[in-house]
């Protein structure tokens, strides 16, 4: 059997989706496919001009689609709060939050204006804040989904809760990226506990694309032309996150990835290693809340699952 394909996506009329990092690569293709099924899509980029251009390109392909581009800098907490306000002013429901944007393979240490290491700040802190600010919309929408996009590189990650921002250790770009991708899965795990404790019907899910021929391959030493020859195209890489976002059979904490690890049809896979630790997920959540100075509304989650 060929497995799940984009043709298996259901109609999404009257649904609203936010796609972070939606101006290129997997995010752009996700926004396009969601809009093609009738969803209203708000896609983001750090640059409002790029976000609007991406929305315009989708409208050129799909006249009449409901798509809009908005600026979102995941390293700017005040900007994230403003973005959430703009979303809330546009819609009373949020069916899918696709946390797709990522900093990838920064060989040299880069810090945000607030002094945070760029991988963890963009990939983890930023989406922690976006999800938190949009949580009222998500909780108010029956069956809403938060899909956090990670990478198979999470397997090489090891969370150092005392040094998430690489102030004490010699910097290693590959390690910093892997750590941030492990943080993505731990965030998804604890988010579901928080949603359950609040009695919300929303689902927290995760996905990884495998190896995909996107521009993000260039920073990690593989040229774009070679990547296009060796790796599956974007329309293949995007399938795990779109299955997580739309498959009616998806359940809480489902994790989707390519069948053969780096390629193949998307299927449910197991979170391995430290990604399966409820205790570590809870601890990372608490440390992240301290670093970002942001706490989710509601009571703490129930004790870790056994």
Wavefront OBJ file of the C-alpha trace (Angstrom):
o trace
v 0.000 0.000 0.000
v 1.281 3.515 -0.785
v 0.440 4.901 2.641
v -0.958 8.307 3.507
v -0.618 10.959 0.786
v -1.678 14.559 0.375
v -4.736 13.259 -1.456
v -5.914 11.858 1.883
v -6.245 15.341 3.411
v -9.904 16.106 4.190
v -11.763 19.284 3.310
v -11.055 22.056 5.810
v -13.809 24.546 5.068
v -14.591 26.812 8.036
v -11.265 25.850 9.675
v -8.521 28.346 10.526
v -4.811 27.555 10.617
v -1.686 29.474 11.611
v 1.573 28.329 10.012
v 4.804 29.750 11.403
v 7.667 30.011 8.935
v 5.176 29.906 6.098
v 7.000 31.964 3.480
v 9.244 29.172 2.150
v 9.979 25.442 2.215
v 7.830 23.128 4.308
v 5.872 25.991 5.830
v 4.912 27.460 2.469
v 3.860 24.081 1.102
v 1.840 23.410 4.267
v 0.040 26.736 3.917
v -0.654 26.039 0.237
v -2.093 22.574 0.892
v -4.240 23.774 3.804
v -5.603 26.634 1.705
v -6.254 24.242 -1.182
v -8.583 22.248 1.119
v -10.559 25.356 2.035
v -8.903 26.418 5.285
v -8.348 30.022 6.181
v -4.579 30.301 6.565
v -2.501 32.894 8.372
v 1.140 32.306 7.443
v 4.091 34.041 9.015
v 7.602 35.175 8.268
v 10.040 37.385 10.139
v 9.569 39.839 7.286
v 6.049 41.105 6.645
v 7.016 41.706 3.034
v 8.024 38.040 2.611
v 4.889 36.889 4.390
v 2.693 38.979 2.104
v 4.602 37.816 -0.976
v 4.075 34.172 0.014
v 0.370 34.773 0.557
v 0.226 36.485 -2.833
v 1.910 33.514 -4.510
v -0.677 31.154 -3.019
v -3.483 33.427 -4.181
v -1.993 33.413 -7.674
v -2.220 29.602 -7.675
v -5.540 29.455 -5.834
v -7.692 32.492 -6.676
v -10.256 32.945 -3.957
v -8.181 31.206 -1.278
v -8.383 32.670 2.198
v -4.763 33.346 3.043
v -2.923 36.235 4.682
v 0.733 36.870 5.497
v 1.710 38.316 8.878
v 5.044 39.253 10.428
v 6.267 37.112 13.331
v 9.740 37.216 14.835
v 10.007 34.257 17.181
v 12.911 35.877 19.028
v 10.838 38.946 20.004
v 8.460 38.254 22.927
v 6.673 41.591 22.583
v 6.249 41.004 18.860
v 4.833 37.529 19.534
v 2.235 39.034 21.855
v 1.297 41.608 19.202
v 1.035 38.857 16.608
v -1.325 36.853 18.810
v -3.439 39.969 19.214
v -3.632 40.361 15.439
v -4.707 36.747 15.069
v -7.353 37.096 17.788
v -8.704 40.203 16.066
v -9.159 38.227 12.833
v -10.752 34.999 14.031
v -12.724 33.504 16.898
v -11.355 30.023 16.289
v -7.993 28.404 15.684
v -8.186 24.807 14.501
v -4.512 24.236 13.665
v -1.381 25.881 15.004
v 1.500 24.513 12.947
v 4.715 25.369 14.775
v 6.939 24.920 11.737
v 9.502 27.745 11.731
v 13.069 26.880 12.710
v 16.616 28.120 12.876
v 18.810 25.399 11.364
v 22.522 24.624 11.418
v 24.030 27.910 12.635
v 27.712 27.007 12.810
v 28.742 30.157 14.674
v 27.114 31.190 17.928
v 24.356 33.728 17.322
v 22.347 35.430 20.023
v 19.005 37.197 19.949
v 18.681 40.827 21.088
v 17.729 39.418 24.503
v 20.931 37.335 24.603
v 19.450 33.887 23.985
v 21.129 31.306 21.750
v 19.375 31.448 18.374
v 18.382 27.778 17.907
v 16.708 27.348 21.289
v 15.208 30.840 21.172
v 13.605 30.399 17.749
v 12.720 26.730 17.807
v 11.632 26.369 21.422
v 11.150 29.606 23.382
v 9.393 31.304 20.469
v 6.885 28.531 19.911
v 6.345 28.182 23.651
v 5.266 31.831 23.654
v 3.228 31.688 20.432
v 1.276 28.683 21.676
v 0.748 30.260 25.077
v -0.565 33.529 23.690
v -2.868 31.703 21.255
v -4.030 29.177 23.847
v -7.397 30.889 24.543
v -8.332 30.517 20.869
v -7.122 26.914 20.773
v -9.018 25.920 23.917
v -12.173 27.617 22.605
v -12.034 25.623 19.345
v -13.377 22.065 19.577
v -10.759 19.553 18.459
v -8.014 22.129 17.857
v -4.499 20.847 17.150
v -1.028 22.129 17.940
v 1.516 20.446 15.669
v 5.141 20.957 16.657
v 7.644 20.219 13.899
v 10.872 18.616 15.058
v 13.676 16.723 13.310
v 15.234 13.277 13.494
v 18.219 15.194 14.891
v 16.397 15.192 18.236
v 17.958 11.781 18.825
v 21.347 13.471 19.213
v 19.967 16.064 21.614
v 20.536 16.222 25.362
v 18.856 18.980 27.316
v 21.187 20.861 29.676
v 18.642 22.590 31.896
v 21.366 24.651 33.547
v 22.712 25.999 30.249
v 19.994 26.111 27.596
v 21.542 29.276 26.165
v 25.118 28.000 25.834
v 26.730 30.414 28.271
v 28.838 27.834 30.117
v 29.718 25.315 27.371
v 31.860 25.627 24.243
v 29.345 26.236 21.456
v 28.515 23.437 19.020
v 26.038 24.408 16.297
v 24.906 20.888 15.434
v 24.420 20.063 19.097
v 22.510 23.287 19.713
v 20.141 22.447 16.868
v 19.643 18.864 18.063
v 18.974 20.056 21.603
v 16.328 22.480 20.334
v 14.631 19.707 18.365
v 14.514 17.501 21.470
v 13.028 20.489 23.290
v 10.276 20.577 20.646
v 9.155 17.048 21.526
v 9.359 17.657 25.254
v 7.251 20.783 24.791
v 4.638 18.824 22.818
v 4.528 16.194 25.573
v 4.036 18.614 28.455
v 1.592 20.733 26.446
v -0.726 17.738 26.153
v -0.581 17.245 29.916
v -1.516 20.880 30.415
v -4.386 20.637 27.945
v -5.651 17.480 29.635
v -5.471 19.103 33.070
v -7.496 22.055 31.771
v -10.155 19.741 30.368
v -9.511 21.003 26.819
v -10.239 18.885 23.764
v -7.203 20.237 21.907
v -4.527 17.788 20.776
v -0.767 18.265 20.932
v 1.014 16.344 18.163
v 4.468 16.308 16.608
v 6.031 15.534 13.243
v 9.384 15.402 11.548
v 9.906 15.602 7.768
v 12.887 13.321 7.351
v 15.480 14.602 4.888
v 13.922 17.064 2.478
v 15.317 19.155 -0.353
v 14.741 22.590 1.143
v 16.999 25.620 1.400
v 17.711 24.713 5.020
v 20.127 22.036 3.783
v 22.612 24.669 2.676
v 23.688 25.850 6.138
v 24.566 22.292 7.138
v 27.009 21.813 4.298
v 24.897 20.373 1.484
v 24.333 22.521 -1.578
v 20.786 23.154 -2.703
v 21.268 21.513 -6.117
v 22.765 18.359 -4.600
v 20.002 18.236 -1.999
v 17.378 18.347 -4.728
v 19.035 15.341 -6.379
v 19.513 13.224 -3.263
v 16.589 14.047 -1.000
v 12.815 13.770 -1.370
v 11.056 16.948 -2.545
v 9.183 19.341 -0.270
v 5.826 17.812 -1.198
v 7.058 14.547 0.353
v 8.684 16.122 3.400
v 5.576 18.078 4.264
v 3.349 15.022 4.585
v 4.057 14.095 8.236
v 3.120 17.527 9.566
v 0.040 17.756 7.371
v -1.086 14.318 8.454
v -0.699 15.400 12.074
v -2.643 18.575 11.315
v -5.548 17.001 9.436
v -5.897 13.210 9.795
v -9.256 12.592 11.533
v -7.771 9.462 13.151
v -4.915 11.332 14.866
v -4.790 11.103 18.662
v -3.104 13.078 21.402
v 0.693 12.983 21.331
v 0.833 11.151 18.019
v 4.245 11.625 16.417
v 4.488 11.285 12.632
v 7.586 10.733 10.528
v 8.631 9.043 7.272
v 8.193 5.289 7.231
v 11.874 4.625 6.485
v 13.320 7.191 8.854
v 14.411 9.862 6.373
v 11.945 9.131 3.591
v 8.689 7.342 2.899
v 4.992 7.765 3.621
v 4.183 9.304 7.013
v 3.281 6.963 9.837
v 3.019 7.071 13.599
v 6.409 6.615 15.205
v 7.631 6.362 18.781
v 9.358 9.188 20.615
v 12.652 7.650 21.605
v 15.164 8.358 24.343
v 14.699 11.434 26.495
v 11.788 12.602 24.332
v 9.636 10.081 26.210
v 10.387 11.503 29.661
v 7.424 13.207 31.348
v 9.656 14.371 34.192
v 12.150 16.039 31.833
v 9.310 17.594 29.848
v 7.840 19.099 33.001
v 11.234 20.377 34.173
v 12.022 21.944 30.789
v 8.603 23.627 30.809
v 9.276 25.168 34.215
v 12.747 26.378 33.203
v 11.360 27.806 29.953
v 8.653 29.663 31.867
v 11.364 31.242 34.020
v 13.557 32.189 31.063
v 10.688 33.670 29.023
v 8.890 35.130 32.061
v 5.641 33.681 30.715
v 3.237 31.324 32.443
v 0.323 29.567 30.837
v -3.079 30.207 32.374
v -4.603 27.495 34.521
v -3.385 25.082 37.146
v -0.256 22.926 36.730
v -0.607 19.633 34.950
v -1.398 16.373 36.673
v 1.493 14.185 37.887
v 3.582 12.560 35.125
v 2.097 9.560 33.350
v 3.336 6.130 34.394
l 1 2 3 4 5 6 7 8 9 10 11 12 13 14 15 16 17 18 19 20 21 22 23 24 25 26 27 28 29 30 31 32 33 34 35 36 37 38 39 40 41 42 43 44 45 46 47 48 49 50 51 52 53 54 55 56 57 58 59 60 61 62 63 64 65 66 67 68 69 70 71 72 73 74 75 76 77 78 79 80 81 82 83 84 85 86 87 88 89 90 91 92 93 94 95 96 97 98 99 100 101 102 103 104 105 106 107 108 109 110 111 112 113 114 115 116 117 118 119 120 121 122 123 124 125 126 127 128 129 130 131 132 133 134 135 136 137 138 139 140 141 142 143 144 145 146 147 148 149 150 151 152 153 154 155 156 157 158 159 160 161 162 163 164 165 166 167 168 169 170 171 172 173 174 175 176 177 178 179 180 181 182 183 184 185 186 187 188 189 190 191 192 193 194 195 196 197 198 199 200 201 202 203 204 205 206 207 208 209 210 211 212 213 214 215 216 217 218 219 220 221 222 223 224 225 226 227 228 229 230 231 232 233 234 235 236 237 238 239 240 241 242 243 244 245 246 247 248 249 250 251 252 253 254 255 256 257 258 259 260 261 262 263 264 265 266 267 268 269 270 271 272 273 274 275 276 277 278 279 280 281 282 283 284 285 286 287 288 289 290 291 292 293 294 295 296 297 298 299 300 301 302 303 304 305 306
